[in-house]
């Protein structure tokens, strides 16, 4: 089952069911007005949504053309957005880039930060920034939306709480991160609004690409129409989603609708940093990584961070080459003020 929130002038959009090919949708507001409302009553609502999805697949209900640019992020705002860093290879590289030591505990205890969740970008909204000097970067990630998770949840409870899967562009401002983390109090200004894929899907609809904790498909990241990253999301993921969810719930319960992110999808090559797509590698899901590779190989980074006018596209295809979640497609633009 695939769900989306269409723009309707409200903050949270209207809930629709989308068919597998992402071409048609049908309104689900008579079952639940918004995705958050569905998540709040998932055990009751989900079976009804599944029946509607089946009817849509047989053209047995009224439908309309689904346009990805009409979609908000599946949850346009959420009670919580906690982003992990499950691909420790990525952490190692970006810490090297700012001459920060890599503690051994990072391989055994997940990193996680609490991001702003009151205003997510729509998947086709521009990334507006006041200054290119902030070091604007994209980060292609996988995320899950959970139901209620009790404090101290077991891995089994965490796994059972996963309701939906989607993609993320976790925008980062690399130029602001070192000074902000240097204060010892975590990210804030350096992590602006994120964007999520047009569609969120149930784990069951992912078939054998989903193993209960990881999504085994390549993360397709393009920059200005060129292949930038094709990292495999199911490889080099040190901590799977049940581990990340249980970590987040160690000292607090998580409410239905909380979003947990994987962190930037990142692969190694022969126990070392990967190679760019142009050199036969799987590339990178963020610019910070290729800049670190350039520094290692050439003594200095040469790939610039995002500039005004740059276009980012993040997508994931199934084994038959069909888009699963739709595409996050964003242009970086200058913010001129409200």
C-alpha positions as CSV (number, residue, x, y, z in Angstrom):
1,X,0.0,0.0,0.0
2,X,1.2,3.5,-0.9
3,X,0.1,6.6,0.8
4,X,0.5,10.3,0.0
5,X,-0.7,13.7,1.3
6,X,-1.9,16.0,-1.4
7,X,-1.8,19.8,-1.2
8,X,-5.3,21.2,-0.4
9,X,-4.4,24.5,1.2
10,X,-4.2,23.0,4.7
11,X,-1.1,22.4,6.8
12,X,-1.4,18.6,6.7
13,X,-2.9,17.9,3.2
14,X,-5.4,15.3,2.4
15,X,-4.7,11.6,2.6
16,X,-4.8,9.6,-0.7
17,X,-4.0,6.0,-1.7
18,X,-1.6,5.8,-4.7
19,X,-1.4,2.9,-7.0
20,X,1.8,0.9,-7.5
21,X,2.7,2.6,-10.7
22,X,2.3,6.1,-9.1
23,X,0.0,7.1,-11.9
24,X,-3.5,7.2,-10.1
25,X,-4.7,8.0,-6.6
26,X,-8.0,7.9,-4.8
27,X,-9.1,10.0,-1.8
28,X,-9.1,8.3,1.6
29,X,-10.4,11.1,3.7
30,X,-13.6,9.2,4.5
31,X,-11.4,6.7,6.3
32,X,-8.8,9.2,7.8
33,X,-8.5,12.8,6.9
34,X,-4.7,12.9,7.2
35,X,-1.9,10.5,7.4
36,X,-1.3,11.4,11.1
37,X,-5.0,10.6,11.8
38,X,-4.5,7.2,10.1
39,X,-1.3,6.5,12.2
40,X,-3.1,7.5,15.4
41,X,-5.7,4.7,14.8
42,X,-3.6,2.3,12.6
43,X,-5.0,-1.0,13.8
44,X,-8.5,0.1,12.9
45,X,-7.7,2.3,9.9
46,X,-5.0,0.3,8.0
47,X,-7.3,-2.6,7.1
48,X,-9.8,-0.2,5.6
49,X,-7.0,1.6,3.7
50,X,-5.8,-1.8,2.3
51,X,-9.3,-2.6,1.0
52,X,-9.4,0.8,-0.7
53,X,-5.9,0.2,-2.2
54,X,-7.0,-3.1,-3.6
55,X,-10.1,-1.5,-5.1
56,X,-7.9,1.2,-6.7
57,X,-5.7,-1.5,-8.2
58,X,-8.8,-2.9,-10.0
59,X,-10.1,0.5,-11.0
60,X,-13.1,-0.2,-8.9
61,X,-13.2,3.3,-7.2
62,X,-13.1,6.8,-8.5
63,X,-9.5,8.0,-9.1
64,X,-7.6,10.9,-10.4
65,X,-4.2,11.4,-12.0
66,X,-1.4,11.4,-9.4
67,X,1.1,14.2,-9.9
68,X,4.2,14.1,-7.6
69,X,4.4,17.9,-7.7
70,X,1.0,18.1,-6.0
71,X,2.2,16.1,-3.0
72,X,3.4,17.4,0.3
73,X,5.9,15.2,2.3
74,X,3.8,12.3,3.5
75,X,3.8,13.8,6.9
76,X,4.1,17.6,6.2
77,X,4.9,18.0,9.9
78,X,5.5,15.4,12.6
79,X,5.6,15.0,16.3
80,X,9.2,13.9,16.1
81,X,12.0,13.5,13.5
82,X,15.0,11.7,14.9
83,X,17.8,11.0,12.4
84,X,20.3,8.3,13.1
85,X,23.7,7.7,11.4
86,X,23.5,4.0,10.7
87,X,26.1,4.0,8.0
88,X,29.2,4.5,10.1
89,X,31.4,4.8,7.1
90,X,29.7,8.1,6.4
91,X,30.3,9.3,9.9
92,X,34.0,8.4,9.7
93,X,34.5,10.3,6.5
94,X,32.7,13.5,7.4
95,X,34.5,13.6,10.8
96,X,37.8,13.3,9.0
97,X,36.7,16.2,6.9
98,X,36.5,18.5,9.9
99,X,39.5,16.9,11.7
100,X,37.4,15.3,14.4
101,X,38.4,12.0,16.1
102,X,36.3,8.9,15.5
103,X,35.5,7.4,18.9
104,X,35.3,3.5,18.9
105,X,31.9,3.6,20.5
106,X,30.4,4.9,17.3
107,X,30.6,1.4,15.9
108,X,28.6,0.0,18.8
109,X,26.2,2.7,19.9
110,X,24.1,4.6,17.3
111,X,24.5,8.4,16.7
112,X,21.2,10.2,16.6
113,X,20.0,13.8,16.6
114,X,16.6,15.3,17.0
115,X,15.7,17.5,14.0
116,X,13.1,20.1,13.4
117,X,9.8,18.5,12.4
118,X,7.3,21.3,12.5
119,X,7.7,22.2,8.8
120,X,9.0,19.7,6.3
121,X,9.6,20.7,2.7
122,X,7.4,19.2,0.0
123,X,9.4,16.8,-2.3
124,X,9.4,19.3,-5.2
125,X,9.8,22.5,-3.1
126,X,13.0,24.5,-3.6
127,X,15.8,24.4,-1.0
128,X,15.9,28.1,-0.1
129,X,19.0,29.4,1.6
130,X,20.2,33.0,2.2
131,X,23.9,32.3,1.5
132,X,25.8,29.7,-0.5
133,X,28.6,30.1,2.1
134,X,26.6,27.9,4.5
135,X,27.9,24.9,2.6
136,X,24.6,23.5,1.4
137,X,24.6,19.7,1.0
138,X,22.0,17.0,0.2
139,X,21.8,13.7,2.1
140,X,20.0,10.8,0.6
141,X,18.5,8.6,3.3
142,X,15.8,6.1,4.1
143,X,13.3,6.7,6.9
144,X,10.5,4.9,8.6
145,X,7.4,6.1,10.3
146,X,6.5,4.3,13.5
147,X,3.4,3.6,15.5
148,X,3.4,4.0,19.3
149,X,6.7,2.6,20.7
150,X,7.0,2.1,24.5
151,X,10.0,3.3,26.4
152,X,12.6,0.6,26.6
153,X,11.2,-1.2,23.6
154,X,12.8,-4.5,22.6
155,X,14.1,-5.0,19.1
156,X,11.0,-7.1,18.3
157,X,8.7,-4.3,19.5
158,X,10.7,-1.8,17.5
159,X,10.4,-3.9,14.4
160,X,6.7,-4.4,14.8
161,X,6.2,-0.6,15.2
162,X,7.4,0.2,11.7
163,X,4.3,1.4,9.7
164,X,5.7,3.0,6.6
165,X,9.0,3.5,4.7
166,X,10.0,6.6,2.7
167,X,13.1,8.5,1.4
168,X,14.6,11.7,2.8
169,X,16.7,14.6,1.6
170,X,18.2,15.6,5.0
171,X,19.6,19.0,4.0
172,X,22.8,19.9,5.8
173,X,24.8,23.1,6.1
174,X,28.3,21.9,6.3
175,X,29.8,25.4,6.8
176,X,27.8,25.9,10.0
177,X,28.3,22.4,11.5
178,X,31.8,22.6,13.0
179,X,31.2,25.8,15.0
180,X,27.8,24.6,16.1
181,X,29.0,21.1,17.2
182,X,32.0,22.8,18.8
183,X,29.6,24.3,21.4
184,X,28.9,20.8,22.6
185,X,25.1,21.1,22.3
186,X,24.3,19.5,18.9
187,X,22.8,20.5,15.5
188,X,20.3,23.3,15.1
189,X,20.9,26.0,12.5
190,X,23.0,23.6,10.5
191,X,20.0,21.3,10.0
192,X,17.3,23.2,8.1
193,X,14.0,21.6,6.9
194,X,14.2,18.2,5.3
195,X,12.1,16.9,2.4
196,X,10.6,13.4,2.1
197,X,9.5,11.4,-0.9
198,X,6.1,12.0,-2.4
199,X,4.9,8.6,-1.3
200,X,5.3,6.5,1.8
201,X,4.8,2.7,1.5
202,X,4.1,-0.2,3.8
203,X,7.0,-2.6,4.4
204,X,4.9,-5.4,3.0
205,X,4.7,-3.7,-0.4
206,X,8.4,-3.7,-0.7
207,X,8.6,-7.5,-1.0
208,X,11.9,-9.2,-0.5
209,X,13.7,-5.8,-0.8
210,X,12.7,-5.3,2.9
211,X,14.1,-7.7,5.4
212,X,12.4,-6.3,8.5
213,X,15.1,-3.9,9.3
214,X,16.9,-2.8,6.1
215,X,15.9,-1.8,2.6
216,X,18.1,-3.7,0.0
217,X,18.0,-1.4,-3.0
218,X,20.3,1.3,-4.4
219,X,19.8,5.0,-3.4
220,X,19.7,6.9,-6.7
221,X,21.1,10.4,-6.2
222,X,21.5,12.8,-9.2
223,X,23.1,16.2,-9.2
224,X,22.3,18.5,-12.2
225,X,21.1,15.5,-14.2
226,X,24.3,13.5,-13.7
227,X,24.6,10.3,-11.6
228,X,26.1,11.2,-8.3
229,X,25.3,8.3,-6.0
230,X,24.1,4.7,-6.4
231,X,25.0,3.4,-2.9
232,X,23.2,0.2,-1.9
233,X,21.0,0.9,1.2
234,X,21.2,-2.6,2.5
235,X,25.0,-2.8,2.6
236,X,27.3,-1.2,5.3
237,X,24.3,-0.3,7.5
238,X,25.9,-0.9,10.9
239,X,22.6,-0.3,12.7
240,X,19.2,-1.4,11.2
241,X,15.9,0.3,11.8
242,X,14.8,-1.8,14.8
243,X,18.1,-0.9,16.5
244,X,17.7,2.8,15.7
245,X,14.1,2.8,17.0
246,X,15.0,1.0,20.2
247,X,17.9,3.4,20.7
248,X,15.5,6.4,20.3
249,X,13.0,4.8,22.8
250,X,15.6,3.9,25.4
251,X,14.5,6.7,27.8
252,X,11.2,7.9,26.3
253,X,8.2,6.5,24.4
254,X,7.7,7.4,20.8
255,X,4.3,8.5,19.6
256,X,2.6,7.3,16.5
257,X,3.9,9.4,13.6
258,X,7.4,9.7,14.8
259,X,10.0,9.5,12.0
260,X,13.3,7.7,12.3
261,X,16.0,8.3,9.7
262,X,18.9,6.0,8.6
263,X,21.4,8.7,8.1
264,X,23.2,9.2,4.7
265,X,23.4,5.9,2.8
266,X,27.1,5.2,2.3
267,X,29.1,2.2,1.0
268,X,32.7,1.2,1.4
269,X,35.0,-0.3,-1.3
270,X,37.4,-3.0,-0.1
271,X,37.3,-1.6,3.4
272,X,38.1,1.9,2.2
273,X,36.2,4.9,0.8
274,X,34.1,4.3,-2.3
275,X,34.7,5.7,-5.8
276,X,32.7,8.2,-7.8
277,X,30.1,6.8,-10.2
278,X,32.1,8.3,-13.1
279,X,35.0,6.1,-12.1
280,X,32.9,2.9,-11.9
281,X,32.0,3.1,-8.2
282,X,28.6,3.6,-6.5
283,X,29.3,7.2,-5.7
284,X,28.0,9.1,-2.7
285,X,24.7,10.3,-1.2
286,X,26.1,13.6,-0.1
287,X,28.8,16.0,-1.3
288,X,30.7,15.9,2.0
289,X,31.9,12.4,1.2
290,X,33.3,13.0,-2.2
291,X,35.1,16.1,-0.8
292,X,36.7,13.9,1.8
293,X,37.8,11.4,-0.8
294,X,39.3,14.3,-2.9
295,X,41.1,15.5,0.2
296,X,42.5,12.0,0.9
297,X,43.5,11.4,-2.8
298,X,44.5,14.9,-3.9
299,X,45.2,16.9,-0.7
300,X,42.2,19.2,-1.2
301,X,38.5,19.1,-1.9
302,X,37.5,20.3,-5.4
303,X,33.7,19.5,-5.6
304,X,31.8,22.5,-4.4
305,X,28.8,22.3,-2.2
306,X,25.4,23.2,-3.7
307,X,25.0,26.5,-5.4
308,X,21.9,28.5,-6.4
309,X,20.4,26.8,-9.4
310,X,21.7,23.3,-8.7
311,X,19.2,20.5,-9.0
312,X,19.1,17.5,-6.7
313,X,17.0,14.3,-7.4
314,X,16.7,11.4,-5.0
315,X,14.8,8.3,-5.9
316,X,14.7,4.5,-5.5
317,X,13.8,2.0,-8.2
318,X,12.5,-1.6,-7.7
319,X,14.2,-4.5,-9.5
320,X,12.1,-3.8,-12.6
321,X,13.2,-0.2,-12.8
322,X,10.0,1.4,-11.5
323,X,10.0,4.2,-9.0
324,X,8.8,3.0,-5.6
325,X,8.4,6.3,-3.6
326,X,8.4,8.9,-6.4
327,X,11.3,11.4,-6.6
328,X,12.5,14.1,-4.3
329,X,13.5,16.8,-6.9
330,X,14.6,20.1,-5.6
331,X,16.4,23.2,-6.9
332,X,18.6,25.3,-4.6
333,X,17.4,28.9,-4.6
334,X,18.3,32.1,-2.8
335,X,16.0,33.0,0.1
336,X,15.0,36.6,-0.2
337,X,13.0,36.9,3.0
338,X,9.3,36.5,3.8
